[in-house]
Amino acid sequence: MVREDAVRIARQYIALLSDHGLNITRAILFGSFARGDFNDGSDIDLLLVSPAFDTDKDSYYGLLWKLTKISDYKIEPVPVGEELFNRDSGFPIVEIAKHEGYELKIA
């Protein structure tokens, strides 16, 4: 798998989320695929930003993981609310994604 494959898989996954009524406003590929040091065993780290995650993130975990089985089991979704994403959160995973990640265009 190459980075372009990971981007394609991530976009397909985001489309599935949208088809299931989840409005993703930003998506950032981060981790090894963003840095370029991935290998065959690497997962696809994907930070997903949605206003739905501001108030009720826990209720979406089942859907997020269920759709990885349909799209690609290597996807590791990380849901983040818009409010948390837009402020200086201090959450390491959010800051890492912001600084090293590759933001996907949302259609």
C-alpha positions in Angstrom: 0.0 0.0 0.0 1.2 3.5 -0.8 0.1 6.8 0.7 -2.3 7.4 -2.2 -4.1 4.1 -1.3 -4.5 5.3 2.3 -5.9 8.6 1.1 -8.4 6.8 -1.2 -9.5 4.4 1.5 -9.9 7.3 4.0 -12.1 9.2 1.5 -14.2 6.2 0.9 -14.6 5.8 4.6 -15.6 9.4 5.0 -18.2 9.0 2.2 -19.6 6.0 4.1 -19.9 8.1 7.3 -21.7 10.7 5.3 -24.1 8.1 3.8 -24.9 7.1 7.4 -25.8 10.7 8.4 -22.5 11.8 10.0 -21.3 15.3 9.0 -17.5 15.2 8.9 -16.2 18.8 8.5 -12.5 18.0 8.5 -10.4 14.8 8.2 -6.7 14.6 8.8 -4.6 11.6 7.9 -1.8 11.4 10.5 0.8 9.0 11.8 3.0 6.8 9.6 1.1 7.5 6.3 1.4 11.2 6.8 5.1 11.0 7.8 5.9 8.6 5.0 7.4 5.9 7.3 4.5 3.4 6.9 4.9 -0.4 6.2 2.5 -3.2 5.3 1.4 -3.5 8.9 0.6 0.2 9.4 -2.8 1.3 10.3 -4.5 4.4 8.8 -4.7 7.0 11.5 -7.6 9.3 10.7 -8.7 12.3 12.8 -12.3 13.1 12.1 -13.8 16.4 13.1 -17.6 16.8 13.4 -19.9 19.1 15.4 -21.7 15.8 16.4 -18.7 14.9 18.5 -18.9 18.0 20.6 -21.8 16.8 22.6 -22.3 13.1 22.0 -19.0 11.5 20.8 -19.5 8.2 22.7 -22.7 7.3 20.9 -20.8 7.3 17.5 -18.1 4.9 18.4 -20.1 1.9 17.3 -20.8 3.4 13.9 -17.2 4.5 13.4 -15.8 1.1 14.1 -18.6 -0.8 12.2 -17.9 1.1 9.1 -14.1 0.3 9.3 -15.1 -3.3 8.7 -16.9 -2.3 5.5 -14.3 0.2 4.3 -11.0 -1.1 5.6 -10.1 -2.7 8.9 -6.8 -0.8 9.0 -8.6 2.6 9.6 -8.2 3.9 13.1 -10.8 6.6 13.5 -10.1 9.3 16.1 -13.3 11.4 16.6 -12.9 15.0 17.8 -15.5 17.8 18.2 -15.2 21.0 16.3 -14.9 23.1 19.5 -12.0 21.0 20.8 -10.3 21.0 17.4 -10.6 24.8 16.9 -9.1 25.7 20.3 -5.6 25.1 21.6 -6.7 21.8 23.0 -3.5 20.5 24.6 -4.5 17.0 23.6 -1.4 15.4 22.1 -3.2 13.4 19.5 -5.0 16.5 18.2 -1.9 18.6 18.2 0.1 15.8 16.4 -2.5 15.5 13.7 -2.6 19.3 13.3 1.2 19.6 12.9 2.2 16.4 11.0 -1.1 15.4 9.3 -2.3 15.6 5.8 -5.7 17.2 5.6 -8.1 15.6 3.2 -10.5 17.8 1.2 -14.1 17.1 2.2 -16.5 17.1 -0.8 
